[in-house]
Amino acid sequence: MTMMIESYQLADAKAHFSELVQKAMLGESVIVTKENRPVVKIVAIKPATRMPGTGKGIWMSPDFDAPLADFAEYM
């Protein structure tokens, strides 16, 4: 699998910064250039492992947040 690297001029990067951050979060590397010379590389610290809304099928017990019997003496 090859990581995609895109390059943007500084003015374009400023105008679309949030989009570039989103691309980095999805695993892409983004290079920002000034006067056609690379000056900054935007990469995610930790790539997203899942997209929001993909938790379908996760089940939580109705009494998930009920007090535990082991801690009754502390309540």
PyMOL Python script that loads the backbone (N, CA, C, O; Angstrom):
from pymol import cmd

cmd.read_pdbstr("""\
ATOM      1  N   MET A   1       0.842  -1.174   0.000  1.00  0.00           N
ATOM      2  CA  MET A   1       0.000   0.000   0.000  1.00  0.00           C
ATOM      3  C   MET A   1       0.888   1.238   0.000  1.00  0.00           C
ATOM      4  O   MET A   1       1.775   1.360   0.845  1.00  0.00           O
ATOM      5  N   THR A   2       0.666   2.141  -0.919  1.00  0.00           N
ATOM      6  CA  THR A   2       1.465   3.347  -1.030  1.00  0.00           C
ATOM      7  C   THR A   2       0.739   4.511  -0.379  1.00  0.00           C
ATOM      8  O   THR A   2      -0.458   4.711  -0.584  1.00  0.00           O
ATOM      9  N   MET A   3       1.491   5.281   0.418  1.00  0.00           N
ATOM     10  CA  MET A   3       0.901   6.444   1.053  1.00  0.00           C
ATOM     11  C   MET A   3       0.889   7.581   0.045  1.00  0.00           C
ATOM     12  O   MET A   3       1.892   7.854  -0.614  1.00  0.00           O
ATOM     13  N   MET A   4      -0.256   8.241  -0.068  1.00  0.00           N
ATOM     14  CA  MET A   4      -0.397   9.336  -1.009  1.00  0.00           C
ATOM     15  C   MET A   4       0.143  10.618  -0.383  1.00  0.00           C
ATOM     16  O   MET A   4      -0.141  10.916   0.777  1.00  0.00           O
ATOM     17  N   ILE A   5       0.923  11.375  -1.156  1.00  0.00           N
ATOM     18  CA  ILE A   5       1.457  12.653  -0.692  1.00  0.00           C
ATOM     19  C   ILE A   5       1.001  13.729  -1.664  1.00  0.00           C
ATOM     20  O   ILE A   5       1.261  13.648  -2.864  1.00  0.00           O
ATOM     21  N   GLU A   6       0.313  14.744  -1.129  1.00  0.00           N
ATOM     22  CA  GLU A   6      -0.146  15.848  -1.954  1.00  0.00           C
ATOM     23  C   GLU A   6       0.601  17.105  -1.545  1.00  0.00           C
ATOM     24  O   GLU A   6       1.028  17.240  -0.399  1.00  0.00           O
ATOM     25  N   SER A   7       0.755  18.025  -2.492  1.00  0.00           N
ATOM     26  CA  SER A   7       1.491  19.253  -2.255  1.00  0.00           C
ATOM     27  C   SER A   7       0.586  20.456  -2.498  1.00  0.00           C
ATOM     28  O   SER A   7      -0.163  20.489  -3.474  1.00  0.00           O
ATOM     29  N   TYR A   8       0.659  21.450  -1.602  1.00  0.00           N
ATOM     30  CA  TYR A   8      -0.161  22.654  -1.707  1.00  0.00           C
ATOM     31  C   TYR A   8       0.691  23.880  -1.456  1.00  0.00           C
ATOM     32  O   TYR A   8       1.559  23.873  -0.583  1.00  0.00           O
ATOM     33  N   GLN A   9       0.444  24.938  -2.223  1.00  0.00           N
ATOM     34  CA  GLN A   9       1.099  26.214  -1.983  1.00  0.00           C
ATOM     35  C   GLN A   9       0.581  26.777  -0.656  1.00  0.00           C
ATOM     36  O   GLN A   9      -0.548  26.483  -0.262  1.00  0.00           O
ATOM     37  N   LEU A  10       1.378  27.567   0.023  1.00  0.00           N
ATOM     38  CA  LEU A  10       1.046  28.097   1.337  1.00  0.00           C
ATOM     39  C   LEU A  10      -0.309  28.804   1.359  1.00  0.00           C
ATOM     40  O   LEU A  10      -1.100  28.583   2.276  1.00  0.00           O
ATOM     41  N   ALA A  11      -0.586  29.639   0.376  1.00  0.00           N
ATOM     42  CA  ALA A  11      -1.865  30.370   0.340  1.00  0.00           C
ATOM     43  C   ALA A  11      -3.042  29.402   0.253  1.00  0.00           C
ATOM     44  O   ALA A  11      -4.059  29.604   0.917  1.00  0.00           O
ATOM     45  N   ASP A  12      -2.911  28.354  -0.558  1.00  0.00           N
ATOM     46  CA  ASP A  12      -3.978  27.354  -0.678  1.00  0.00           C
ATOM     47  C   ASP A  12      -4.114  26.561   0.622  1.00  0.00           C
ATOM     48  O   ASP A  12      -5.225  26.238   1.044  1.00  0.00           O
ATOM     49  N   ALA A  13      -2.995  26.253   1.247  1.00  0.00           N
ATOM     50  CA  ALA A  13      -3.025  25.503   2.500  1.00  0.00           C
ATOM     51  C   ALA A  13      -3.737  26.306   3.589  1.00  0.00           C
ATOM     52  O   ALA A  13      -4.510  25.748   4.367  1.00  0.00           O
ATOM     53  N   LYS A  14      -3.482  27.605   3.644  1.00  0.00           N
ATOM     54  CA  LYS A  14      -4.150  28.454   4.628  1.00  0.00           C
ATOM     55  C   LYS A  14      -5.650  28.467   4.392  1.00  0.00           C
ATOM     56  O   LYS A  14      -6.429  28.414   5.343  1.00  0.00           O
ATOM     57  N   ALA A  15      -6.057  28.537   3.143  1.00  0.00           N
ATOM     58  CA  ALA A  15      -7.477  28.612   2.809  1.00  0.00           C
ATOM     59  C   ALA A  15      -8.210  27.300   3.067  1.00  0.00           C
ATOM     60  O   ALA A  15      -9.417  27.304   3.304  1.00  0.00           O
ATOM     61  N   HIS A  16      -7.495  26.182   3.023  1.00  0.00           N
ATOM     62  CA  HIS A  16      -8.127  24.863   3.152  1.00  0.00           C
ATOM     63  C   HIS A  16      -7.502  24.037   4.273  1.00  0.00           C
ATOM     64  O   HIS A  16      -7.436  22.812   4.179  1.00  0.00           O
ATOM     65  N   PHE A  17      -7.044  24.702   5.330  1.00  0.00           N
ATOM     66  CA  PHE A  17      -6.304  24.012   6.374  1.00  0.00           C
ATOM     67  C   PHE A  17      -7.084  22.857   7.003  1.00  0.00           C
ATOM     68  O   PHE A  17      -6.536  21.769   7.181  1.00  0.00           O
ATOM     69  N   SER A  18      -8.348  23.082   7.338  1.00  0.00           N
ATOM     70  CA  SER A  18      -9.111  22.011   7.991  1.00  0.00           C
ATOM     71  C   SER A  18      -9.253  20.796   7.084  1.00  0.00           C
ATOM     72  O   SER A  18      -9.242  19.664   7.567  1.00  0.00           O
ATOM     73  N   GLU A  19      -9.384  21.009   5.785  1.00  0.00           N
ATOM     74  CA  GLU A  19      -9.453  19.891   4.838  1.00  0.00           C
ATOM     75  C   GLU A  19      -8.126  19.128   4.811  1.00  0.00           C
ATOM     76  O   GLU A  19      -8.115  17.899   4.735  1.00  0.00           O
ATOM     77  N   LEU A  20      -7.016  19.854   4.873  1.00  0.00           N
ATOM     78  CA  LEU A  20      -5.708  19.207   4.850  1.00  0.00           C
ATOM     79  C   LEU A  20      -5.477  18.406   6.128  1.00  0.00           C
ATOM     80  O   LEU A  20      -4.885  17.327   6.087  1.00  0.00           O
ATOM     81  N   VAL A  21      -5.938  18.924   7.249  1.00  0.00           N
ATOM     82  CA  VAL A  21      -5.827  18.189   8.510  1.00  0.00           C
ATOM     83  C   VAL A  21      -6.655  16.912   8.429  1.00  0.00           C
ATOM     84  O   VAL A  21      -6.211  15.856   8.879  1.00  0.00           O
ATOM     85  N   GLN A  22      -7.849  17.002   7.860  1.00  0.00           N
ATOM     86  CA  GLN A  22      -8.701  15.813   7.704  1.00  0.00           C
ATOM     87  C   GLN A  22      -7.999  14.767   6.836  1.00  0.00           C
ATOM     88  O   GLN A  22      -8.036  13.578   7.151  1.00  0.00           O
ATOM     89  N   LYS A  23      -7.365  15.198   5.753  1.00  0.00           N
ATOM     90  CA  LYS A  23      -6.626  14.263   4.896  1.00  0.00           C
ATOM     91  C   LYS A  23      -5.516  13.576   5.684  1.00  0.00           C
ATOM     92  O   LYS A  23      -5.307  12.370   5.555  1.00  0.00           O
ATOM     93  N   ALA A  24      -4.805  14.354   6.502  1.00  0.00           N
ATOM     94  CA  ALA A  24      -3.729  13.784   7.310  1.00  0.00           C
ATOM     95  C   ALA A  24      -4.286  12.770   8.302  1.00  0.00           C
ATOM     96  O   ALA A  24      -3.675  11.727   8.537  1.00  0.00           O
ATOM     97  N   MET A  25      -5.439  13.070   8.880  1.00  0.00           N
ATOM     98  CA  MET A  25      -6.050  12.151   9.833  1.00  0.00           C
ATOM     99  C   MET A  25      -6.472  10.845   9.170  1.00  0.00           C
ATOM    100  O   MET A  25      -6.586   9.815   9.835  1.00  0.00           O
ATOM    101  N   LEU A  26      -6.700  10.886   7.877  1.00  0.00           N
ATOM    102  CA  LEU A  26      -7.071   9.680   7.135  1.00  0.00           C
ATOM    103  C   LEU A  26      -5.850   8.939   6.604  1.00  0.00           C
ATOM    104  O   LEU A  26      -5.986   7.957   5.875  1.00  0.00           O
ATOM    105  N   GLY A  27      -4.655   9.407   6.968  1.00  0.00           N
ATOM    106  CA  GLY A  27      -3.439   8.683   6.622  1.00  0.00           C
ATOM    107  C   GLY A  27      -2.623   9.259   5.482  1.00  0.00           C
ATOM    108  O   GLY A  27      -1.579   8.705   5.137  1.00  0.00           O
ATOM    109  N   GLU A  28      -3.067  10.349   4.892  1.00  0.00           N
ATOM    110  CA  GLU A  28      -2.310  10.965   3.802  1.00  0.00           C
ATOM    111  C   GLU A  28      -1.270  11.928   4.371  1.00  0.00           C
ATOM    112  O   GLU A  28      -1.465  12.489   5.450  1.00  0.00           O
ATOM    113  N   SER A  29      -0.186  12.115   3.661  1.00  0.00           N
ATOM    114  CA  SER A  29       0.789  13.135   4.014  1.00  0.00           C
ATOM    115  C   SER A  29       0.561  14.331   3.108  1.00  0.00           C
ATOM    116  O   SER A  29       0.324  14.172   1.910  1.00  0.00           O
ATOM    117  N   VAL A  30       0.630  15.517   3.670  1.00  0.00           N
ATOM    118  CA  VAL A  30       0.400  16.745   2.915  1.00  0.00           C
ATOM    119  C   VAL A  30       1.634  17.616   3.046  1.00  0.00           C
ATOM    120  O   VAL A  30       2.092  17.890   4.156  1.00  0.00           O
ATOM    121  N   ILE A  31       2.173  18.052   1.916  1.00  0.00           N
ATOM    122  CA  ILE A  31       3.342  18.933   1.894  1.00  0.00           C
ATOM    123  C   ILE A  31       2.876  20.346   1.567  1.00  0.00           C
ATOM    124  O   ILE A  31       2.133  20.559   0.608  1.00  0.00           O
ATOM    125  N   VAL A  32       3.321  21.315   2.376  1.00  0.00           N
ATOM    126  CA  VAL A  32       3.029  22.722   2.113  1.00  0.00           C
ATOM    127  C   VAL A  32       4.297  23.343   1.559  1.00  0.00           C
ATOM    128  O   VAL A  32       5.383  23.186   2.117  1.00  0.00           O
ATOM    129  N   THR A  33       4.138  24.051   0.449  1.00  0.00           N
ATOM    130  CA  THR A  33       5.296  24.663  -0.201  1.00  0.00           C
ATOM    131  C   THR A  33       5.193  26.182  -0.163  1.00  0.00           C
ATOM    132  O   THR A  33       4.103  26.751  -0.107  1.00  0.00           O
ATOM    133  N   LYS A  34       6.344  26.812  -0.194  1.00  0.00           N
ATOM    134  CA  LYS A  34       6.434  28.275  -0.285  1.00  0.00           C
ATOM    135  C   LYS A  34       7.471  28.567  -1.343  1.00  0.00           C
ATOM    136  O   LYS A  34       8.614  28.121  -1.247  1.00  0.00           O
ATOM    137  N   GLU A  35       7.071  29.315  -2.350  1.00  0.00           N
ATOM    138  CA  GLU A  35       7.936  29.614  -3.488  1.00  0.00           C
ATOM    139  C   GLU A  35       8.462  28.314  -4.111  1.00  0.00           C
ATOM    140  O   GLU A  35       9.639  28.199  -4.455  1.00  0.00           O
ATOM    141  N   ASN A  36       7.553  27.342  -4.242  1.00  0.00           N
ATOM    142  CA  ASN A  36       7.835  26.034  -4.860  1.00  0.00           C
ATOM    143  C   ASN A  36       8.868  25.198  -4.112  1.00  0.00           C
ATOM    144  O   ASN A  36       9.443  24.272  -4.684  1.00  0.00           O
ATOM    145  N   ARG A  37       9.108  25.512  -2.845  1.00  0.00           N
ATOM    146  CA  ARG A  37      10.023  24.707  -2.028  1.00  0.00           C
ATOM    147  C   ARG A  37       9.246  24.138  -0.850  1.00  0.00           C
ATOM    148  O   ARG A  37       8.527  24.881  -0.182  1.00  0.00           O
ATOM    149  N   PRO A  38       9.367  22.842  -0.576  1.00  0.00           N
ATOM    150  CA  PRO A  38       8.644  22.259   0.560  1.00  0.00           C
ATOM    151  C   PRO A  38       9.135  22.836   1.881  1.00  0.00           C
ATOM    152  O   PRO A  38      10.337  22.910   2.136  1.00  0.00           O
ATOM    153  N   VAL A  39       8.176  23.245   2.718  1.00  0.00           N
ATOM    154  CA  VAL A  39       8.545  23.826   4.011  1.00  0.00           C
ATOM    155  C   VAL A  39       7.913  23.104   5.201  1.00  0.00           C
ATOM    156  O   VAL A  39       8.471  23.115   6.297  1.00  0.00           O
ATOM    157  N   VAL A  40       6.756  22.480   4.994  1.00  0.00           N
ATOM    158  CA  VAL A  40       6.051  21.821   6.090  1.00  0.00           C
ATOM    159  C   VAL A  40       5.394  20.543   5.576  1.00  0.00           C
ATOM    160  O   VAL A  40       4.888  20.488   4.456  1.00  0.00           O
ATOM    161  N   LYS A  41       5.418  19.520   6.424  1.00  0.00           N
ATOM    162  CA  LYS A  41       4.714  18.283   6.114  1.00  0.00           C
ATOM    163  C   LYS A  41       3.664  18.074   7.193  1.00  0.00           C
ATOM    164  O   LYS A  41       3.989  18.061   8.380  1.00  0.00           O
ATOM    165  N   ILE A  42       2.404  17.911   6.790  1.00  0.00           N
ATOM    166  CA  ILE A  42       1.319  17.682   7.739  1.00  0.00           C
ATOM    167  C   ILE A  42       1.025  16.185   7.758  1.00  0.00           C
ATOM    168  O   ILE A  42       0.635  15.602   6.746  1.00  0.00           O
ATOM    169  N   VAL A  43       1.215  15.580   8.913  1.00  0.00           N
ATOM    170  CA  VAL A  43       0.906  14.156   9.097  1.00  0.00           C
ATOM    171  C   VAL A  43       0.174  13.997  10.423  1.00  0.00           C
ATOM    172  O   VAL A  43       0.359  14.794  11.343  1.00  0.00           O
ATOM    173  N   ALA A  44      -0.642  12.983  10.514  1.00  0.00           N
ATOM    174  CA  ALA A  44      -1.369  12.730  11.754  1.00  0.00           C
ATOM    175  C   ALA A  44      -0.414  12.149  12.791  1.00  0.00           C
ATOM    176  O   ALA A  44       0.498  11.396  12.450  1.00  0.00           O
ATOM    177  N   ILE A  45      -0.623  12.496  14.040  1.00  0.00           N
ATOM    178  CA  ILE A  45       0.164  11.914  15.118  1.00  0.00           C
ATOM    179  C   ILE A  45      -0.158  10.436  15.222  1.00  0.00           C
ATOM    180  O   ILE A  45       0.738   9.601  15.348  1.00  0.00           O
ATOM    181  N   LYS A  46      -1.437  10.119  15.169  1.00  0.00           N
ATOM    182  CA  LYS A  46      -1.886   8.732  15.166  1.00  0.00           C
ATOM    183  C   LYS A  46      -3.047   8.658  14.183  1.00  0.00           C
ATOM    184  O   LYS A  46      -4.096   9.253  14.430  1.00  0.00           O
ATOM    185  N   PRO A  47      -2.885   7.948  13.086  1.00  0.00           N
ATOM    186  CA  PRO A  47      -3.981   7.880  12.114  1.00  0.00           C
ATOM    187  C   PRO A  47      -5.260   7.335  12.748  1.00  0.00           C
ATOM    188  O   PRO A  47      -5.215   6.471  13.624  1.00  0.00           O
ATOM    189  N   ALA A  48      -6.371   7.842  12.304  1.00  0.00           N
ATOM    190  CA  ALA A  48      -7.660   7.378  12.805  1.00  0.00           C
ATOM    191  C   ALA A  48      -7.833   5.901  12.504  1.00  0.00           C
ATOM    192  O   ALA A  48      -7.553   5.445  11.395  1.00  0.00           O
ATOM    193  N   THR A  49      -8.294   5.161  13.496  1.00  0.00           N
ATOM    194  CA  THR A  49      -8.499   3.734  13.288  1.00  0.00           C
ATOM    195  C   THR A  49      -9.933   3.429  12.910  1.00  0.00           C
ATOM    196  O   THR A  49     -10.235   2.337  12.429  1.00  0.00           O
ATOM    197  N   ARG A  50     -10.822   4.393  13.127  1.00  0.00           N
ATOM    198  CA  ARG A  50     -12.203   4.198  12.721  1.00  0.00           C
ATOM    199  C   ARG A  50     -12.819   5.550  12.405  1.00  0.00           C
ATOM    200  O   ARG A  50     -12.353   6.589  12.873  1.00  0.00           O
ATOM    201  N   MET A  51     -13.836   5.519  11.631  1.00  0.00           N
ATOM    202  CA  MET A  51     -14.557   6.734  11.296  1.00  0.00           C
ATOM    203  C   MET A  51     -15.748   6.873  12.238  1.00  0.00           C
ATOM    204  O   MET A  51     -16.333   5.860  12.622  1.00  0.00           O
ATOM    205  N   PRO A  52     -16.127   8.090  12.624  1.00  0.00           N
ATOM    206  CA  PRO A  52     -17.291   8.274  13.480  1.00  0.00           C
ATOM    207  C   PRO A  52     -18.532   7.646  12.833  1.00  0.00           C
ATOM    208  O   PRO A  52     -18.721   7.715  11.618  1.00  0.00           O
ATOM    209  N   GLY A  53     -19.354   7.042  13.660  1.00  0.00           N
ATOM    210  CA  GLY A  53     -20.582   6.444  13.161  1.00  0.00           C
ATOM    211  C   GLY A  53     -20.442   4.992  12.746  1.00  0.00           C
ATOM    212  O   GLY A  53     -21.394   4.406  12.230  1.00  0.00           O
ATOM    213  N   THR A  54     -19.277   4.399  12.962  1.00  0.00           N
ATOM    214  CA  THR A  54     -19.087   3.011  12.547  1.00  0.00           C
ATOM    215  C   THR A  54     -19.194   2.046  13.718  1.00  0.00           C
ATOM    216  O   THR A  54     -18.694   0.924  13.640  1.00  0.00           O
ATOM    217  N   GLY A  55     -19.828   2.461  14.785  1.00  0.00           N
ATOM    218  CA  GLY A  55     -19.963   1.611  15.957  1.00  0.00           C
ATOM    219  C   GLY A  55     -21.198   0.719  15.911  1.00  0.00           C
ATOM    220  O   GLY A  55     -21.657   0.248  16.951  1.00  0.00           O
ATOM    221  N   LYS A  56     -21.731   0.485  14.738  1.00  0.00           N
ATOM    222  CA  LYS A  56     -22.910  -0.367  14.622  1.00  0.00           C
ATOM    223  C   LYS A  56     -22.593  -1.758  15.145  1.00  0.00           C
ATOM    224  O   LYS A  56     -21.517  -2.303  14.899  1.00  0.00           O
ATOM    225  N   GLY A  57     -23.537  -2.314  15.863  1.00  0.00           N
ATOM    226  CA  GLY A  57     -23.348  -3.653  16.380  1.00  0.00           C
ATOM    227  C   GLY A  57     -22.733  -3.691  17.769  1.00  0.00           C
ATOM    228  O   GLY A  57     -22.594  -4.768  18.349  1.00  0.00           O
ATOM    229  N   ILE A  58     -22.365  -2.543  18.312  1.00  0.00           N
ATOM    230  CA  ILE A  58     -21.811  -2.512  19.667  1.00  0.00           C
ATOM    231  C   ILE A  58     -22.973  -2.541  20.641  1.00  0.00           C
ATOM    232  O   ILE A  58     -23.919  -1.766  20.505  1.00  0.00           O
ATOM    233  N   TRP A  59     -22.909  -3.420  21.611  1.00  0.00           N
ATOM    234  CA  TRP A  59     -23.979  -3.591  22.576  1.00  0.00           C
ATOM    235  C   TRP A  59     -23.472  -3.231  23.961  1.00  0.00           C
ATOM    236  O   TRP A  59     -22.351  -3.582  24.330  1.00  0.00           O
ATOM    237  N   MET A  60     -24.304  -2.524  24.734  1.00  0.00           N
ATOM    238  CA  MET A  60     -23.942  -2.170  26.097  1.00  0.00           C
ATOM    239  C   MET A  60     -25.070  -2.623  27.019  1.00  0.00           C
ATOM    240  O   MET A  60     -26.243  -2.374  26.742  1.00  0.00           O
ATOM    241  N   SER A  61     -24.717  -3.276  28.093  1.00  0.00           N
ATOM    242  CA  SER A  61     -25.692  -3.776  29.057  1.00  0.00           C
ATOM    243  C   SER A  61     -26.502  -2.621  29.627  1.00  0.00           C
ATOM    244  O   SER A  61     -25.948  -1.551  29.879  1.00  0.00           O
ATOM    245  N   PRO A  62     -27.802  -2.813  29.837  1.00  0.00           N
ATOM    246  CA  PRO A  62     -28.627  -1.735  30.411  1.00  0.00           C
ATOM    247  C   PRO A  62     -28.143  -1.286  31.788  1.00  0.00           C
ATOM    248  O   PRO A  62     -28.360  -0.136  32.171  1.00  0.00           O
ATOM    249  N   ASP A  63     -27.493  -2.175  32.538  1.00  0.00           N
ATOM    250  CA  ASP A  63     -27.012  -1.797  33.865  1.00  0.00           C
ATOM    251  C   ASP A  63     -25.513  -1.450  33.863  1.00  0.00           C
ATOM    252  O   ASP A  63     -24.838  -1.587  34.884  1.00  0.00           O
ATOM    253  N   PHE A  64     -25.015  -1.012  32.733  1.00  0.00           N
ATOM    254  CA  PHE A  64     -23.590  -0.701  32.576  1.00  0.00           C
ATOM    255  C   PHE A  64     -23.074   0.246  33.661  1.00  0.00           C
ATOM    256  O   PHE A  64     -22.007   0.022  34.233  1.00  0.00           O
ATOM    257  N   ASP A  65     -23.838   1.302  33.939  1.00  0.00           N
ATOM    258  CA  ASP A  65     -23.355   2.297  34.906  1.00  0.00           C
ATOM    259  C   ASP A  65     -23.943   2.107  36.309  1.00  0.00           C
ATOM    260  O   ASP A  65     -23.853   3.010  37.141  1.00  0.00           O
ATOM    261  N   ALA A  66     -24.538   0.954  36.576  1.00  0.00           N
ATOM    262  CA  ALA A  66     -25.072   0.660  37.911  1.00  0.00           C
ATOM    263  C   ALA A  66     -23.910   0.432  38.884  1.00  0.00           C
ATOM    264  O   ALA A  66     -22.855  -0.059  38.483  1.00  0.00           O
ATOM    265  N   PRO A  67     -24.099   0.783  40.150  1.00  0.00           N
ATOM    266  CA  PRO A  67     -23.039   0.572  41.140  1.00  0.00           C
ATOM    267  C   PRO A  67     -22.668  -0.905  41.267  1.00  0.00           C
ATOM    268  O   PRO A  67     -23.535  -1.773  41.180  1.00  0.00           O
ATOM    269  N   LEU A  68     -21.425  -1.180  41.465  1.00  0.00           N
ATOM    270  CA  LEU A  68     -20.946  -2.553  41.630  1.00  0.00           C
ATOM    271  C   LEU A  68     -21.096  -2.964  43.091  1.00  0.00           C
ATOM    272  O   LEU A  68     -20.870  -2.170  44.004  1.00  0.00           O
ATOM    273  N   ALA A  69     -21.484  -4.227  43.288  1.00  0.00           N
ATOM    274  CA  ALA A  69     -21.674  -4.733  44.645  1.00  0.00           C
ATOM    275  C   ALA A  69     -20.372  -4.650  45.459  1.00  0.00           C
ATOM    276  O   ALA A  69     -20.417  -4.434  46.670  1.00  0.00           O
ATOM    277  N   ASP A  70     -19.237  -4.818  44.816  1.00  0.00           N
ATOM    278  CA  ASP A  70     -17.946  -4.778  45.508  1.00  0.00           C
ATOM    279  C   ASP A  70     -17.648  -3.421  46.149  1.00  0.00           C
ATOM    280  O   ASP A  70     -16.847  -3.330  47.080  1.00  0.00           O
ATOM    281  N   PHE A  71     -18.297  -2.368  45.645  1.00  0.00           N
ATOM    282  CA  PHE A  71     -18.029  -1.015  46.143  1.00  0.00           C
ATOM    283  C   PHE A  71     -19.161  -0.475  47.007  1.00  0.00           C
ATOM    284  O   PHE A  71     -19.183   0.715  47.321  1.00  0.00           O
ATOM    285  N   ALA A  72     -20.106  -1.338  47.397  1.00  0.00           N
ATOM    286  CA  ALA A  72     -21.273  -0.890  48.174  1.00  0.00           C
ATOM    287  C   ALA A  72     -20.860  -0.213  49.473  1.00  0.00           C
ATOM    288  O   ALA A  72     -21.506   0.755  49.874  1.00  0.00           O
ATOM    289  N   GLU A  73     -19.816  -0.676  50.146  1.00  0.00           N
ATOM    290  CA  GLU A  73     -19.406  -0.071  51.426  1.00  0.00           C
ATOM    291  C   GLU A  73     -18.834   1.337  51.268  1.00  0.00           C
ATOM    292  O   GLU A  73     -18.725   2.068  52.252  1.00  0.00           O
ATOM    293  N   TYR A  74     -18.469   1.725  50.056  1.00  0.00           N
ATOM    294  CA  TYR A  74     -17.897   3.056  49.829  1.00  0.00           C
ATOM    295  C   TYR A  74     -18.950   4.082  49.429  1.00  0.00           C
ATOM    296  O   TYR A  74     -18.640   5.265  49.293  1.00  0.00           O
ATOM    297  N   MET A  75     -20.180   3.645  49.242  1.00  0.00           N
ATOM    298  CA  MET A  75     -21.249   4.572  48.792  1.00  0.00           C
ATOM    299  C   MET A  75     -22.119   5.011  49.917  1.00  0.00           C
ATOM    300  O   MET A  75     -23.055   5.783  49.709  1.00  0.00           O
TER     301      MET A  75
END
""", "prot")
cmd.dss("prot")
cmd.show_as("cartoon", "prot")
cmd.util.cbc("prot")
cmd.orient("prot")
